[in-house]
Amino acid sequence: RESTLFRDVLATTPAVARVPGCPDWSGADLLWHLTEVQRFWAEVVRTRPAAPAEDAPAPVRPAAYDDLLALFDQHSAALLEQLRGTDPAEPAWTWSSEQTVGFTYRRQALEALVHRVDAEQAAGVVTPIDPALAADGVLEALDVMYGGTPPWGRFAGGGEHVRVDCTDTGDRVWVELGRFTGTDPRTGTSYDEPDIGVVADPGRAPDAVVAGPAALLLTWLWRRPDPD
């Protein structure tokens, strides 16, 4: 659904239209980005559980916009085909600590949703966002994209808690503010910086509350806020 909405709005949007959420991108750049993303994850699921080959040839970007739309159709259909035929519990490579096909199901639904919002903002149109999907996106943004601690790192909570309330679905996410430290063994890069961690209800009043409909919270977290 999200991929179809994304594709349909870009099919009637000038290729040179600017994307507010990604100011350096045109509509054609946005279309190419999601084409590459969905091609990559279709291949990840197809070759599971092996990690993707680092020396795999990069796809060639078509020059014509109609050809780019056709290539998106091809790779989006391939991703859907792989996901429909696979148990989400099956093991598969991901960049996350969750090594299952289910990670791709969730991540790509939300990837398509956020870029559908990008496409609509470029076109100057607005269509509804499914509240349940958006609420899950709020949790994923806080727990996986902004939070989450790799095995080689450490998150130390500072005791300050923010509760994020999805007012239309009733979902609540508790976040503790703290610091992330650690050294990435692959690159040797050391980190000591502010971070967040999703935690269970600490049983006391939050230090702050962020509340709103799930769709607006999700687009706010992804820096694609409603202009109103």
DOKOL-839416 format. One line per 5 residues: their letters; for each residue x, y, z of N, C-alpha, C. Coordinates in Angstrom, 2 decimals. Layout:
A	X/Y/Z/X/Y/Z/X/Y/Z  ...
// end
This chain:
RESTL	0.83/-1.20/0.00/0.00/0.00/0.00/0.86/1.26/0.00  1.85/1.31/0.90/2.68/2.52/0.98/3.53/2.69/-0.28  4.05/1.59/-0.81/4.84/1.67/-2.04/3.98/2.13/-3.21  2.74/1.66/-3.27/1.84/2.06/-4.34/1.50/3.54/-4.25  1.20/4.01/-3.05/0.91/5.44/-2.87/2.12/6.29/-3.25
FRDVL	3.30/5.84/-2.85/4.55/6.53/-3.18/4.70/6.64/-4.69  4.53/5.51/-5.37/4.73/5.46/-6.82/3.69/6.31/-7.53  2.43/6.21/-7.10/1.35/6.92/-7.79/1.53/8.43/-7.73  1.95/8.94/-6.57/2.09/10.39/-6.48/3.30/10.86/-7.28  4.37/10.09/-7.31/5.54/10.51/-8.08/5.30/10.39/-9.58
ATTPA	4.40/9.50/-9.99/4.11/9.36/-11.42/3.47/10.62/-12.00  2.87/11.43/-11.15/2.22/12.66/-11.62/2.89/13.92/-11.06  4.11/13.76/-10.55/4.88/14.87/-10.00/6.09/15.13/-10.89  6.41/16.38/-11.19/7.59/16.65/-12.02/8.85/16.03/-11.41  9.69/15.47/-12.25/10.92/14.82/-11.78/11.82/15.78/-11.04
VARVP	11.70/17.08/-11.33/12.59/18.08/-10.71/12.00/18.67/-9.44  10.80/18.25/-9.03/10.18/18.79/-7.82/11.09/18.57/-6.62  11.21/19.57/-5.77/12.08/19.45/-4.60/11.36/18.71/-3.49  12.13/17.98/-2.68/11.60/17.17/-1.58/11.90/17.89/-0.27  10.90/18.46/0.40/11.16/19.25/1.61/11.91/18.49/2.70
GCPDW	11.58/17.18/2.88/12.23/16.41/3.93/13.67/16.06/3.62  14.06/16.12/2.36/15.43/15.86/1.90/15.76/16.95/0.90  16.13/18.15/1.36/16.21/19.32/0.49/17.15/19.18/-0.70  18.13/18.30/-0.62/19.05/18.13/-1.74/18.49/17.23/-2.84  17.33/16.63/-2.59/16.77/15.65/-3.53/15.67/16.25/-4.38
SGADL	15.61/15.77/-5.63/14.45/16.00/-6.49/13.51/14.81/-6.38  12.37/14.92/-7.02/11.46/13.77/-7.05/12.12/12.55/-7.68  12.92/12.77/-8.72/13.62/11.66/-9.36/14.64/11.03/-8.41  15.32/11.85/-7.62/16.28/11.32/-6.64/15.57/10.47/-5.60  14.43/10.93/-5.14/13.64/10.18/-4.15/13.20/8.84/-4.73
LWHLT	12.73/8.86/-5.96/12.29/7.63/-6.62/13.45/6.64/-6.76  14.61/7.14/-7.15/15.78/6.27/-7.29/16.21/5.69/-5.95  16.13/6.52/-4.89/16.53/6.05/-3.56/15.70/4.85/-3.13  14.36/4.96/-3.21/13.54/3.85/-2.74/13.65/2.65/-3.68  13.93/2.90/-4.95/14.19/1.80/-5.87/15.40/1.00/-5.41
EVQRF	16.49/1.70/-5.09/17.70/1.03/-4.61/17.46/0.30/-3.30  16.74/0.94/-2.40/16.48/0.34/-1.08/15.68/-0.95/-1.23  14.61/-0.90/-2.01/13.76/-2.09/-2.13/14.47/-3.18/-2.93  15.30/-2.83/-3.90/16.11/-3.83/-4.61/17.05/-4.53/-3.63  17.71/-3.76/-2.75/18.67/-4.31/-1.80/18.00/-5.29/-0.85
WAEVV	16.85/-4.90/-0.28/16.23/-5.76/0.72/15.54/-6.96/0.10  15.11/-6.85/-1.15/14.60/-8.04/-1.84/15.72/-9.07/-1.97  16.92/-8.59/-2.26/18.07/-9.49/-2.40/18.48/-10.07/-1.05  18.39/-9.28/0.00/18.70/-9.78/1.35/17.77/-10.95/1.71  16.49/-10.79/1.45/15.54/-11.86/1.78/15.76/-13.06/0.85
RTRPA	16.04/-12.81/-0.41/16.23/-13.90/-1.37/17.43/-14.76/-1.02  18.51/-14.15/-0.56/19.76/-14.88/-0.29/19.93/-15.23/1.18  18.86/-15.04/1.99/18.95/-15.29/3.43/19.50/-16.69/3.71  20.20/-16.91/4.81/20.54/-15.93/5.84/21.90/-15.26/5.61  22.51/-15.49/4.46/23.82/-14.91/4.19/23.74/-13.39/4.10
APAED	24.81/-12.73/4.51/24.88/-11.28/4.36/25.03/-10.93/2.89  24.58/-9.74/2.48/24.71/-9.36/1.07/26.18/-9.26/0.67  26.46/-9.61/-0.57/27.84/-9.57/-1.07/28.33/-8.12/-1.14  29.51/-7.87/-0.57/30.03/-6.51/-0.56/30.49/-6.06/-1.95  30.78/-7.00/-2.83/31.28/-6.64/-4.16/30.20/-6.77/-5.23
APAPV	28.94/-6.80/-4.81/27.86/-6.90/-5.79/27.83/-5.65/-6.66  27.60/-5.81/-7.96/27.58/-4.64/-8.85/26.44/-3.70/-8.50  26.71/-2.41/-8.56/25.69/-1.40/-8.26/24.74/-1.27/-9.45  23.46/-1.07/-9.18/22.51/-0.89/-10.28/22.78/0.43/-11.00  22.36/0.49/-12.25/22.53/1.69/-13.07/21.25/2.50/-13.05
RPAAY	21.38/3.79/-12.77/20.20/4.65/-12.71/19.78/5.06/-14.12  18.53/4.79/-14.48/18.06/5.21/-15.80/18.02/6.74/-15.91  18.25/7.22/-17.11/18.23/8.67/-17.33/16.79/9.18/-17.47  15.93/8.39/-18.10/14.55/8.82/-18.35/13.67/8.52/-17.13  12.79/9.46/-16.80/11.94/9.31/-15.62/10.98/8.13/-15.77
DDLLA	10.42/7.93/-16.97/9.53/6.79/-17.18/10.26/5.47/-16.96  11.51/5.41/-17.37/12.31/4.18/-17.15/12.59/3.98/-15.67  12.76/5.08/-14.95/12.99/5.00/-13.51/11.74/4.48/-12.81  10.57/4.95/-13.24/9.32/4.44/-12.68/9.17/2.95/-12.95  9.52/2.53/-14.15/9.41/1.11/-14.50/10.37/0.26/-13.67
LFDQH	11.57/0.79/-13.41/12.53/0.04/-12.60/12.05/-0.07/-11.16  11.44/1.01/-10.65/10.87/0.93/-9.30/9.80/-0.15/-9.25  8.94/-0.18/-10.24/7.89/-1.22/-10.27/8.50/-2.61/-10.21  9.58/-2.81/-10.93/10.23/-4.13/-10.98/10.78/-4.53/-9.62  11.53/-3.63/-8.99/12.17/-3.99/-7.73/11.19/-4.00/-6.56
SAALL	10.18/-3.15/-6.60/9.17/-3.16/-5.55/8.38/-4.46/-5.60  8.03/-4.91/-6.82/7.32/-6.17/-6.97/8.18/-7.34/-6.49  9.49/-7.27/-6.74/10.38/-8.34/-6.29/10.44/-8.40/-4.77  10.47/-7.24/-4.12/10.48/-7.22/-2.65/9.19/-7.83/-2.10  8.06/-7.43/-2.65/6.79/-7.96/-2.18/6.72/-9.47/-2.39
EQLRG	7.21/-9.93/-3.52/7.20/-11.36/-3.80/8.03/-12.12/-2.77  9.21/-11.62/-2.46/10.07/-12.28/-1.48/9.42/-12.30/-0.10  8.81/-11.19/0.30/8.21/-11.12/1.64/6.97/-12.00/1.74  6.17/-12.01/0.69/4.93/-12.81/0.74/5.22/-14.30/0.85  6.36/-14.73/0.34/6.66/-16.15/0.35/7.55/-16.59/1.49
TDPAE	7.73/-15.73/2.50/8.70/-16.02/3.54/8.10/-15.82/4.92  8.39/-16.74/5.83/7.98/-16.60/7.23/8.82/-15.50/7.88  8.18/-14.50/8.50/8.94/-13.42/9.14/9.92/-13.91/10.20  9.69/-15.10/10.75/10.59/-15.61/11.80/11.87/-16.21/11.24  11.95/-16.39/9.93/13.15/-17.01/9.36/14.37/-16.11/9.57
PAWTW	15.54/-16.72/9.80/16.75/-15.91/9.99/17.17/-15.23/8.70  17.65/-14.02/8.82/18.14/-13.26/7.67/19.05/-12.16/8.17  20.01/-11.78/7.35/20.93/-10.69/7.71/20.16/-9.38/7.79  20.51/-8.55/8.79/20.10/-7.15/8.83/21.23/-6.37/9.48  21.16/-5.05/9.41/22.17/-4.25/10.10/21.83/-4.09/11.58
SSEQT	20.69/-4.63/12.01/20.23/-4.50/13.39/20.58/-5.75/14.20  20.34/-5.68/15.49/20.52/-6.87/16.33/19.45/-7.91/16.04  18.33/-7.51/15.46/17.28/-8.47/15.08/17.63/-9.07/13.72  17.93/-10.33/13.68/18.38/-11.00/12.46/17.29/-11.91/11.91  16.17/-11.33/11.53/15.06/-12.09/10.97/14.47/-11.36/9.77
VGFTY	13.71/-12.09/8.98/12.99/-11.48/7.87/11.97/-10.47/8.39  11.47/-10.70/9.60/10.50/-9.77/10.18/11.03/-8.36/10.28  12.34/-8.21/10.48/12.92/-6.87/10.52/12.70/-6.17/9.19  12.89/-6.90/8.08/12.69/-6.31/6.76/11.23/-5.98/6.52  10.31/-6.87/6.92/8.88/-6.56/6.83/8.59/-5.19/7.46
RRQAL	9.01/-5.05/8.69/8.68/-3.83/9.44/9.41/-2.61/8.90  10.73/-2.74/8.71/11.55/-1.60/8.28/11.13/-1.09/6.92  10.81/-2.00/6.00/10.47/-1.55/4.65/9.06/-0.99/4.56  8.14/-1.47/5.39/6.82/-0.83/5.45/6.96/0.62/5.91  7.79/0.83/6.93/7.97/2.17/7.47/8.85/3.04/6.58
EALVH	9.83/2.43/5.92/10.64/3.17/4.94/9.74/3.71/3.83  8.89/2.84/3.30/7.98/3.27/2.23/7.01/4.34/2.72  6.54/4.21/3.96/5.62/5.20/4.51/6.28/6.58/4.59  7.47/6.64/5.17/8.13/7.94/5.34/8.44/8.57/3.98  8.87/7.75/3.02/9.16/8.31/1.69/7.89/8.61/0.91
RVDAE	6.79/7.93/1.23/5.50/8.33/0.66/5.15/9.74/1.14  5.40/10.02/2.42/5.19/11.37/2.93/6.09/12.36/2.20  7.35/11.98/1.96/8.25/12.84/1.19/7.67/13.16/-0.18  7.20/12.13/-0.86/6.65/12.31/-2.21/5.43/13.24/-2.18  4.57/13.04/-1.20/3.37/13.87/-1.11/3.72/15.31/-0.76
QAAGV	4.72/15.50/0.10/5.12/16.86/0.41/5.73/17.55/-0.81  6.45/16.78/-1.64/7.01/17.35/-2.87/5.89/17.74/-3.84  4.81/16.96/-3.82/3.70/17.21/-4.73/2.68/18.18/-4.15  2.77/18.46/-2.87/1.81/19.35/-2.23/0.47/18.72/-1.98  0.46/17.40/-1.72/-0.78/16.70/-1.42/-0.63/15.99/-0.08
VTPID	-1.77/15.66/0.52/-1.79/14.95/1.80/-2.84/13.86/1.74  -2.46/12.64/2.09/-3.43/11.56/2.25/-3.25/10.96/3.64  -4.27/10.27/4.16/-4.19/9.76/5.53/-3.09/8.72/5.72  -2.58/8.64/6.93/-1.60/7.63/7.34/-2.29/6.68/8.30  -2.10/5.39/8.09/-2.72/4.39/8.97/-2.21/4.57/10.40
PALAA	-3.08/4.81/11.38/-2.63/5.08/12.74/-1.84/3.93/13.37  -2.26/2.68/13.11/-1.55/1.55/13.72/-0.13/1.43/13.18  0.03/1.62/11.87/1.37/1.57/11.29/2.21/2.73/11.81  1.61/3.91/11.91/2.34/5.07/12.41/2.76/4.87/13.86  1.90/4.28/14.69/2.25/4.04/16.09/3.42/3.08/16.19
DGVLE	3.44/2.04/15.36/4.58/1.13/15.35/5.82/1.87/14.87  5.63/2.81/13.94/6.75/3.61/13.47/7.33/4.50/14.54  6.49/5.01/15.43/6.97/5.81/16.55/7.87/4.95/17.45  7.41/3.74/17.76/8.21/2.84/18.58/9.52/2.50/17.87  9.46/2.19/16.58/10.68/1.82/15.86/11.66/2.97/15.79
ALDVM	11.17/4.18/15.55/12.06/5.34/15.47/12.82/5.53/16.78  12.11/5.37/17.90/12.74/5.60/19.20/13.60/4.42/19.64  13.16/3.21/19.33/13.82/2.02/19.86/14.93/1.51/18.95  14.77/1.68/17.65/15.73/1.11/16.69/16.56/2.19/16.01  15.89/3.22/15.48/16.60/4.21/14.67/17.37/5.21/15.52
YGGTP	16.77/5.70/16.60/17.46/6.66/17.48/18.08/5.98/18.69  17.48/4.91/19.14/18.00/4.17/20.30/18.66/2.88/19.85  18.68/1.93/20.75/19.30/0.64/20.42/20.80/0.67/20.70  21.29/-0.38/21.34/22.71/-0.44/21.73/23.35/-1.67/21.11  24.41/-1.50/20.32/25.10/-2.67/19.74/25.82/-3.45/20.83
PWGRF	26.18/-4.70/20.56/26.81/-5.54/21.59/28.10/-4.96/22.15  28.80/-4.16/21.36/30.09/-3.62/21.80/29.95/-2.29/22.55  28.72/-1.79/22.70/28.51/-0.50/23.35/27.74/-0.63/24.65  27.58/0.50/25.30/26.85/0.53/26.58/26.01/1.79/26.65  24.76/1.61/27.06/23.88/2.75/27.31/23.70/2.89/28.81
AGGGE	23.97/4.07/29.34/23.79/4.36/30.76/22.70/5.40/30.91  21.57/4.99/31.49/20.47/5.92/31.69/20.78/6.94/32.75  20.26/8.15/32.54/20.51/9.23/33.49/19.37/9.48/34.45  18.31/8.67/34.37/17.20/8.81/35.31/16.12/9.77/34.88  16.26/10.42/33.72/15.23/11.33/33.23/14.41/10.60/32.16
HVRVD	13.09/10.69/32.28/12.20/9.91/31.42/11.22/10.80/30.67  11.05/10.47/29.40/10.05/11.12/28.55/9.05/10.06/28.12  7.76/10.37/28.24/6.72/9.46/27.77/6.15/10.02/26.48  6.11/9.18/25.45/5.57/9.58/24.15/4.21/8.90/23.98  3.17/9.70/23.88/1.79/9.19/23.85/1.18/9.37/22.46
CTDTG	0.73/8.27/21.86/-0.05/8.32/20.63/-1.52/8.47/21.03  -2.04/9.66/20.90/-3.35/9.96/21.48/-4.50/9.27/20.76  -4.29/8.85/19.50/-5.37/8.22/18.76/-5.37/6.70/18.85  -4.25/6.11/19.24/-4.19/4.64/19.33/-4.04/4.14/20.75  -3.67/5.03/21.68/-3.47/4.62/23.06/-2.08/4.06/23.33
DRVWV	-1.22/3.98/22.33/0.13/3.47/22.54/0.97/4.49/23.30  1.83/3.97/24.19/2.74/4.82/24.95/4.14/4.21/24.91  5.13/5.06/24.73/6.52/4.62/24.72/7.28/5.45/25.75  7.96/4.74/26.66/8.80/5.41/27.65/10.25/5.42/27.16  10.87/6.59/27.25/12.25/6.77/26.81/13.06/7.36/27.96
ELGRF	14.23/6.76/28.22/15.13/7.32/29.22/16.28/8.02/28.51  16.62/9.20/28.99/17.75/9.93/28.45/19.03/9.44/29.12  20.11/9.38/28.38/21.36/8.90/28.95/22.53/9.11/28.01  23.56/8.25/28.13/24.75/8.36/27.28/25.12/7.00/26.71  25.62/7.05/25.49/26.12/5.86/24.83/27.64/5.94/24.75
TGTDP	28.30/4.85/25.17/29.76/4.79/25.08/30.16/3.45/24.46  31.31/3.43/23.85/31.82/2.18/23.28/32.70/2.46/22.09  33.43/1.43/21.66/34.31/1.52/20.50/33.91/0.45/19.49  33.61/0.88/18.28/33.20/-0.03/17.22/34.41/-0.88/16.79  34.37/-2.20/16.98/35.53/-3.02/16.63/35.83/-3.05/15.14
RTGTS	34.84/-2.74/14.30/35.08/-2.77/12.85/35.85/-1.56/12.37  35.57/-0.40/12.97/36.18/0.84/12.48/37.17/1.46/13.47  37.11/1.02/14.74/37.96/1.64/15.76/37.43/2.96/16.26  36.24/3.38/15.81/35.66/4.65/16.23/35.10/4.53/17.64  35.46/5.49/18.51/34.97/5.50/19.88/33.85/6.54/20.02
YDEPD	32.87/6.20/20.86/31.71/7.06/21.06/31.53/7.36/22.54  31.14/8.60/22.82/30.73/9.03/24.15/29.80/10.21/23.92  28.50/9.93/23.83/27.56/10.96/23.38/26.18/10.74/23.98  25.36/11.80/24.00/23.99/11.64/24.49/23.22/10.63/23.66  22.31/9.91/24.32/21.55/8.88/23.62/20.24/8.67/24.36
IGVVA	19.39/7.83/23.79/18.13/7.47/24.44/17.98/5.96/24.44  17.17/5.48/25.36/16.84/4.07/25.39/15.37/3.90/25.72  14.69/3.03/24.97/13.29/2.71/25.30/13.29/1.78/26.50  12.47/2.09/27.49/12.45/1.35/28.75/11.00/1.03/29.13  10.87/0.14/30.08/9.55/-0.16/30.63/9.07/1.02/31.48
DPGRA	7.78/1.06/31.72/7.20/2.10/32.58/7.93/2.09/33.93  8.59/3.19/34.30/9.36/3.19/35.55/8.50/3.30/36.80  7.20/3.44/36.63/6.33/3.49/37.78/6.30/4.83/38.48  6.65/5.87/37.79/6.56/7.22/38.35/6.18/8.19/37.25  5.91/9.43/37.63/5.52/10.43/36.64/6.68/10.73/35.70
PDAVV	6.42/10.93/34.43/7.49/11.29/33.50/7.99/12.70/33.74  9.23/12.95/33.35/9.77/14.32/33.43/9.21/15.20/32.32  8.80/14.58/31.23/8.17/15.31/30.12/7.29/14.34/29.35  6.30/14.89/28.68/5.40/14.11/27.84/5.34/14.76/26.46  5.47/13.95/25.43/5.22/14.38/24.06/3.99/13.61/23.59
AGPAA	2.95/14.33/23.20/1.68/13.67/22.87/1.11/14.21/21.58  0.46/13.32/20.83/-0.22/13.73/19.61/-0.66/12.51/18.83  -1.41/12.71/17.76/-1.78/11.58/16.90/-0.53/10.87/16.38  -0.63/9.57/16.22/0.55/8.78/15.85/1.19/9.27/14.57  0.41/9.62/13.57/0.98/10.06/12.29/1.80/11.33/12.46
LLLTW	1.31/12.26/13.26/2.06/13.51/13.46/3.31/13.28/14.29  3.24/12.37/15.27/4.43/12.05/16.04/5.48/11.40/15.15  5.04/10.49/14.27/6.00/9.81/13.40/6.68/10.79/12.46  5.91/11.65/11.80/6.53/12.58/10.87/7.38/13.61/11.60  7.04/13.95/12.82/7.87/14.84/13.63/9.20/14.18/13.97
LWRRP	9.16/12.91/14.38/10.39/12.20/14.72/11.31/12.05/13.51  10.73/11.92/12.33/11.51/11.80/11.09/11.78/13.15/10.43  11.46/14.23/11.13/11.71/15.58/10.64/11.00/15.85/9.31  9.81/15.32/9.22/8.90/15.63/8.09/7.60/16.18/8.66  7.67/17.23/9.44/6.45/17.68/10.15/5.41/18.25/9.20
DPD	4.16/18.14/9.64/3.07/18.80/8.96/3.33/20.32/9.02  3.29/21.02/7.87/3.57/22.45/7.91/2.61/23.25/8.77  1.42/22.69/9.06/0.47/23.37/9.93/0.69/23.05/11.40
// end
